[in-house]
Structure formats: structure tokens, C-alpha cells
Amino acid sequence: MASLKHLFDSNRAWSERIRKIDPDFFTKLSGQQRPRYLWIGCADSRVPANEIVGLLPGELFVHRNVANVVVHSDLNCLSVMQFAIQVLQVEHVIVCGHYGCSGVSAAVQDQRVGLADNWLRHVQDVHWKHEQKVDSVTGLPDRIDRMCELNVIEQVANVCQTTILRDAWDRGQEISVHGWVYGLEDGLVHDLGTTVTSPGEASTVYRAAIAAL
């Protein structure tokens, strides 16, 4: 049987580093989590949510899936959103994609990858919706990156249209939705200008973000 001792060793070293900085860190963390942010990102192993924005455990509530998609029938994602917004009272929902996303690439090129083809149909729908804007970009890598941006903008719109966000805004809860994209080559996050703070802003912000690309 293969051993994962090196991961346990790394875990102990990490725990010791944290406790040297703050001896009571884990005691406080085990009491209750109080994150201000919900992160909806890609499952890609190269995009570690906490590390990207320099936040510690307990500061970021995270949901990840292939190509950072928000589907109104996905009870997994919706349950995470409901818990984060209604129970934890997060103040920000961040949809973060990344350049060079394999899921987006497969959708753009209509590649078959297996069971995930059914999930990536959602991304293909985004591609078909914005095919002219994507095809106007020269070079396949740049077209894929443009699709990564468009996909984030569409998923921000989907977040804003959920009953979870609409109900939160209706009851006066202050919560903002943001669309970002992460660069694997430089480690930097880019704001796509899609911040929405109320239902009335959603369509205007969406159109402006699409037009800016």
C-alpha cells in the first residue's frame, strides 16, 4: 500500500508554523468560523483560494468545481451559497476563474473528456452566446483566455439571479458579488469590473463588463 507519510509530515510542520505565529489560533478557529468572503472557483489544483489572496483558514468560505460554474440546478453550489450568505453572513461573493482553464479550453474546442462533458455544456452555452466576441481574438490561447473572462462574467450574473442572493438583498443584507480571473503565469488576480451590490445593478454591470472585453 502506498504511504502518504510525507503529507502527514507537511501537515505537522504547517501546524507548528501556525502555532508559533499564534499559539491560540486553532483553539479560536475550532470555536466558530467567521469568514467575510465566499469564493466560488475552479477545482484546478493550481488555484489555491486562500493562498492567492493571503487569507488564513477560517477567513474564506470556498466552493470549487470544474470551470467555476454556477448552475441554478446545482444543489451543491446553492447549498454552499445559502449557508455562507444566510448563516455565516458573508459580505462578498467572489467568482474567480483562471486563465488557461482546461475545462474552458475543452468547451471552446468541443473536446470530449468524459462524464465532465455534461457539466461543460454550461460553458459551451457561454461560448455559443459570445462566439463572435471569442472568435474575434487572434490565436487559440488568447481565445480561451477571453472565454475564461466571459465565463466568469456569466457566472456572476447567475449568482445574482439565484433566489439566495435576491432574497438576501430583499431583506436588506449588504452583500456584493465580484468577478475575478487569476493568472497562472504571474499569480495575480484581475478584476473584471463586475461588482454588483444590488439587484438593480446586475444588468447594467453585466452589459458594461461584456462591452469592456
N, C-alpha and C positions, 0 to 999 in steps of 0.2 A: 504493500500500500504506500502510495506517495505521501511524504510528510510535508507539512507546511510550517515547520518549526520556524523558518525564517520570518514568517508573518507574525507569529506569536512574539518572537524576539523584537521585531519592529514595533509591535503594539506596546510592549513593556517599556521600550525606550521612549516612545511617544508619550505614554502616560507619565513617565518620570520627568520629561521635559516640561509638560504642562504643570505638574505639581510643584516643580522648582519655581516657576513663574508665579503661581497662585496655589498655595497649599490647600486651600478650601474649594478649589474650582469644581471638582467632581461632587463634592458634598452639596454645593449650591446648585449645580446642574441637575442632580438627581431629584431635587425638590420640585422644580417646575420649569418648563421651558417658556420663554417669553420672547419669541422672535418677532421682529418688526416686518420681516420680509418673507414672502412666498416666492420661491424660484421654480419656474417651470422650464426645464431644459432638456437637452438631448442626453440620451443614455451613453453617448460616446465616452470611453474611458479617459480621453484626453481633455475632458472638460469638467474638472472637479469644482463644483459650485462654490463651496466655502472658500477654497484656496484662491480662486480667481478674484474674489472681492475682499479677501483678507479678513473673513469673519470666522469666529470660533464656533465650536459645537454649541447649539442652543440659540444661535443668533439668526439662523436661516432655515426655514421650513422648506423641504425640497420634494419636488415630483419630477421624475425624468422618464422619458420614453423615446423611442426611435424618431428622430427628426422633430422633437419638441412640438408635437401636435396636440391641439385641444379640440376634442370632438364632443359634441353635445350628448352623445350616447355612451361615452366612456365613463362608467361609474367609478372607476379607479381615480381618474383625474378629478372628476367632480367631487368625489368624497374628500379628497385632499384639499381641494379649494374650499369646500364647505367648512371643514374642520379648521383650516387656517384662518378663514375670514370670520366665521361666526363664533368659534370657540376661543381661538388664540388671539383674535382681533388684530391680525397683521395690518399694517398700514400701506404696504406696497406689494403688488403682484408683478413680478418680473418674468417676462417670457424671453428667454435667451437662446438663440440659435448659435451656430458657429459656421464660419467659412469652411468650405471643403467637406461639408456633411455628406457622409456616404449614403444615407437614406435619401437626401435630396438629389444627389447625383444619380442614384438608381431610378428615381422618379422621372427626372429630366430625360434620361436616356432610354426610358422604358425597358430597363433591365429586370429580368426575373431573378429574384433572390430566395424565393421560397414562401413560407407562410406570411412573412412580412409584406409580401406584395399586396395583400388585402389591406393592411394598415397604411401602406404608402399610396394607396389610391387617393387618400385625402390630399397628399402633397401633389399628386398628379392633377387633381382638380384645380389646385392653385396654379399649376403650370399652364393648364389649358386656359384658365381665366386671364392670365397675363402673358400668354405665349408671344405676342407681338413685342412686348417690352423686353422679354428674355432674349428673343431671337435677334433683337437689335444690337445686342452686345457681342463683340468680336471675341472669338476663342472660347472653347468649351469650359475651361476652368473659371473664366470670368462669368460665363452664363450661369454656371452652377452657383457661384457666389451671389449673383444677382437674385437667383431663385431663393437662396438662403435668406436674403433680406426680405423678399416678398413673402416668403412663408411665415417669417416672424410677424410681419405686419398683419397678415391674415389671421394668425393665431391670437394676436392681441384683440382683434375685432371679435373673434369667437369668445374670448374670455369676457369681454364687455357685454356680450349678448346672452350670457348664461343667466338663469334665474337667480343664481347665487349672488352675482355682482349686482344685478338690478335690484334685488331685494335689499342688499346691503346699502346701496345708495338711497333707496326709497325710505329706509328707516334712519337716514341721516348719518350713516357711518362714513367717516372720511377714509377713503382708500383710493390709491392711484394705481393704474396699470401702465407698465412700461415695456417697450420692445427694444431689445439689445441684440447685438451679434458679436461673437467672440472670435478673435483672430488667432488661429493655432500657430501662425508663424511669428507673431510678436507678443502674444499673451495679453493683448489689450482688448478691452470691451468698447464697442462703438454704439452710441445712442442713435436709434433710427428715427428719433423725433416723433414717437407715437405715444407720448404720455397722455393718458385720459384720466380725468378726475371726477367726471360726472357723465351720466348717460347722454346728456345734450351735446357733449363734446365729441362723442365717439365717431360719428360720420364725418365731421369736419377734419378731425385729426387724421382719420384713415385716408381721406382723399388727398390731404396735403402730403402725407408720408409717401403715398404711391407716386404722386406727381414729382416728388423730390428725387426719385431714383432715375 
